[in-house]
Amino acid sequence: MRTRRRLSVALTATLLLATACGEDSKPDPMRDQQWALDALKLPDAWDKAKGEDTVIAVVDTGANLDHPDLKGRLVDGHDFVDGDDEPKDANGHGTHVAGIAAAHTDNGTGIAGAAPGAKIMPVRVLGANGSGDNAAITKGIVWAADQGADVINLSLGESGLMARLLKGGVLNDAITHAHDKGAVVVAAAGNDGTVLQPYKVDTPVLVVGASDQDGKPADFSNFGAQQAVSAPGVGILSTLPTYKTKETLKNDSGYGELDGTSMAAPYVSAVAALLHQQDRTPDQIMKAIRDTAKNPDKAAKLGLGIVDARAAVASAKD
């Protein structure tokens, strides 16, 4: 998996551990380092919805099931790699994605989740090296939908998800199945910096590219997918396993920064969770996110624009 790493560039493991443990006495000690929450206007959106009674399935490498900022936020998941009901993250990627979407908020530890009221369903379809096959990914999507997931996050761009979807077939069918079961499917665009062919119109998926702190397209982000939106994906701080994995060889503090469209997608999944709390259908949710995205400079690489959570939750249900 080619997720771009920033684990030790701006933050040392010592500083991460100290702030994660609440030494500055803030509700979420590392909140000030989460620039993306403010860029998406999420705190303003929380006045109307926090994603209560919503389950976000993270179809990925699993999760650190005992992480202090995730424990209690998780519902039962499944491991399609080992074939059991303990989707423990042996890579680190899924834990990072899960924390972005719905880490504990106002708990005196670590970071704030983008959908503070939502729950995470960890579904492991990728192995320790971050790769997986069509069969496992398809089973994971269908299983999550059948288990009642309201939002399904596919931060699988580095595993060739885009190419697989463009070819049509079982993954497209799985996404359509999930949509028909009432789930919003959100997919990362990938990190190759290339133009994507448009998705088939009949595949109901919300594609997400990455933007930076200046509101510009990230240089690594794929673009060109039909009706894609963008969200922050550079220097994204989130949870990581507290044990050694591929992503935590030099930092097992439980937190770190990563870059990638994989980090942008769960922010959009979180906004979808907020809208789900407002009793919107999957089609209404995708429309609200797309219609309210902001792209004042008409940057083609941002697609329809950067997601605006405040505007989305305030929009009419149409």
Stockholm file with secondary structure:
# STOCKHOLM 1.0

chainA/1-318         MRTRRRLSVALTATLLLATACGEDSKPDPMRDQQWALDALKLPDAWDKAKGEDTVIAVVDTGANLDHPDLKGRLVDGHDFVDGDDEPKDANGHGTHVAGIAAAHTDNGTGIAGAAPGAKIMPVRVLGANGSGDNAAITKGIVWAADQGADVINLSLGESGLMARLLKGGVLNDAITHAHDKGAVVVAAAGNDGTVLQPYKVDTPVLVVGASDQDGKPADFSNFGAQQAVSAPGVGILSTLPTYKTKETLKNDSGYGELDGTSMAAPYVSAVAALLHQQDRTPDQIMKAIRDTAKNPDKAAKLGLGIVDARAAVASAKD
#=GR chainA/1-318 SS CCCEEETTTSCCHHHHHHHHTTTTCCSSTTGGGCHHHHHTTHHHHTTTCCCTTCEEEEEESCBCTTCTTTTTSBCCCEETTTTBSCCBCSSSHHHHHHHHHHCCCSSSSSCCCSSTTCEEEEEECSCTTSCCCHHHHHHHHHHHHHTTCSEEEECCGGGTHHHHHHTCSHHHHHHHHHHHTTCEEEEECCSSCCBCCCCCTTSCCEEEEEECTTSCBCTTCCBCCTTCEEEECSSEEEECCSSCCGGGSSCCSSEEEEESHHHHHHHHHHHHHHHHHTTCCHHHHHHHHHHHCBCTTCCGGGTTCBCCHHHHHHSCCC
#=GC SS_cons         CCCEEETTTSCCHHHHHHHHTTTTCCSSTTGGGCHHHHHTTHHHHTTTCCCTTCEEEEEESCBCTTCTTTTTSBCCCEETTTTBSCCBCSSSHHHHHHHHHHCCCSSSSSCCCSSTTCEEEEEECSCTTSCCCHHHHHHHHHHHHHTTCSEEEECCGGGTHHHHHHTCSHHHHHHHHHHHTTCEEEEECCSSCCBCCCCCTTSCCEEEEEECTTSCBCTTCCBCCTTCEEEECSSEEEECCSSCCGGGSSCCSSEEEEESHHHHHHHHHHHHHHHHHTTCCHHHHHHHHHHHCBCTTCCGGGTTCBCCHHHHHHSCCC
//
